[in-house]
Amino acid sequence: MKLLKVVQPIRDLKQLEAVKAYLRGKNKRDFLLFMVGISSALRISDILKLRVNHVWDGKKPLGFIEMNEKKTGKYKRFPITPNLTKAIKEYMKEFPEKQREDYLFTSRKGINQPISRQYAASMLNEACDMVGIKERFGTHGLRKTWALFAFKKGISLDYICMALNHNSIAETKRYIGLLQEDLDNLYLQVNL
């Protein structure tokens, strides 16, 4: 039986911004993949199957990304945030030859093939290593990061649970790895 190693979200906003800066300077495709991941709560299997027409109308970014999730088969729609809009514009400026039916995250191997999950995991872990993040990150860390920052911004666990297509709030709490530090901050915020 193969044991899966648990990945962690990026917990610190400064570290998150450092990963963005590192990837933006290194590779616009990888930067956009990171931005889609932390902006959407999508699984990597869904991110890698995105095509240009999911995010770009030929002249500008779309308002929403719409798709059916691979794992659940459920319809998912979410707005393209202002930060994601900027990342899409940067990417399309660098790759204006991309056709609407092309995969968004094209591999250098083969013709119009998406990058592999393994490449995505390796690239993300390298970026985290480069900015000093010690925890194991991986591709699922993107989704967990979105959920953790949504929680930190005060979004109800009910809504986060729905966005992640989880079956229960308890599952979502375990998933984002609520720490004692997070619980301590709740007490300090209530401060009655």
Disulfide bonds with the S-S distance in Angstrom:
none
